[in-house]
Amino acid sequence: MSADLVVVANRLPVDRVVADDGSTGWRRSPGGLVSALLPVMQANHGAWIGWTGGHDREMDPFEEEGITLVPVALSATEVEEYYEGFSNDTLWPLYHDLVAKPSFHREWWEAYQRVNQRFAEKAAEVAAQGATVWVQDYQLQLVPAILRTLRPDLKIGFYLHIPFPPTELFSQLPWRRELLEGLLGADLVGFQMPGGAANFVRLVKQRVGHRTHRDRVQLPDGRIVRAQAFPISIDTQRYESLARDEAVVSRAQEIREQLGNPATVFLGIDRLDYTKGIYARLRAFSELIHDGEFSVEDAVFVQVATPSRERVDQYRQMRDEIERLVGRINGDLGRLGRPPISYLHSSYPIEEMAALYRAADVMVVTPFRDGMNLVAKEYVACRTDNTGALVLSEFAGAAAELRQAYLVNPYDINGMKAQMLAAYHASAAERTKRMRAMRRTISQHDVARWASSFLRALKAY
């Protein structure tokens, strides 16, 4: 097997499914990254390396939708230490401004090194001579340097989907130099925002000692590494088509009816994660009802919290806290058959998400920190009639592009209440003006353009 384009990601772009007869197969995972990369990979004899999501023994590569999928096996201990441990209990909180306290355990770091070595070795086996390898995200930051040693002929890109922290935070990491040197194995290191790229270059100069100039790092062997921002986006056309689908339109009307046909539907859709600011936003909404700004007949808040990392203690505690808050708000402020908050701890297919986006008058996206936040863009894509309002955290990467949103500081409850109220009271003309501008932005900058711009920049070497 010899692939001209290799994507290395923590997960494969497919999920295992079990049929009614007990047989197992594979189904394409939801998400813009898969949709964006599939055509270019099909055209370039592409291979995708990733974990299946289970505790698997070694599996042979297999074909799916015209690309080669190369599974990487992880043991139960490695899932616990590399994935749940170092990736999600060390790096995730550190890279998200210490919204939660990171844990630093040496055995987790050792597992992270082992697993990154395995991914790099797979990429070295699969890549054709002079191939392009694109490594994805924070779980695999050591892969570029390991791969560079194994296969110096390759063109290597890396993209970080989450924020890259400032020097003061990153410097807390005991293995800070090793991670920086891992990323320097790439020719091009991509970030969501220019600030992330600048943080990386600054840290390389401080902690590794290489010469830097603007977005470039000069290595002792003469190689130059570039750090640039490539803000990710969504498959805009797909969401627009879904939003116009008759079944989705009908389901959106049904959702409003099930909610009792309130004048205004507020909506939050998030992975259940402490970075998303769910607790603060529900508090702000409940205070608006308590203050008499609107009643439970006027407005309802639908909060979808997709299950996430439920084996990690912090996530279980957060789920309990949010569920207690929802119960208290509904008990204190609700009427018979009219709870102010409809809380759904579940994941839904893309068609149901599109119906929820269509049903909502005000979308509330208020993370404490987010690399981009594609939910905000999905909502805008689904507002094909240019209605609706978006309340958006200024600490989400999407705020740099969706400037016509009602921007909030998610740490400021009163400020959040004021902007939610402004969106609630905005005239139809004001909402249309803002939404039309945001829709123009996401139609011009979709996920296909993101992928092609990164690969073009990498090819320019």
Protein Blocks (a to p, Z undefined) as FASTA:
>chain_A
ZZfbdcddfbdcbdcdddfkopacddddedjklmmmmmmmmmnopacdddehiacddddd
ddeehiacddddddfklmmmmmmmmmmmmmmmmmnoolaacdddfklmmmmmmmmmmmmm
mmmmmpcghiacddedjklmmmmmmmmmmmmmbccddddfbdcddfklmmmpmklmmmmm
mmmmpmbdcdfbfklmmmmmmmmmmmnopacehjaccdfkopacddddddddddfklmmm
mmmpmklmmmmmmmmmmnopaabdcdddddddfklommmmmmmmmmmmmnopacfklpcc
ddddddehklbmklmmmmmmmmmmmmmmmmmmmcehiafbdcddddddfklmmmmmmmpm
bdcdddfbdfkopmlmmmmmmmmnopajddddfkbfklmmmmmbccddfklmklmmmmmm
mmmmpcfklmmmmmmmmmmmmmmmcfklmmmmmmmmmmmZZ
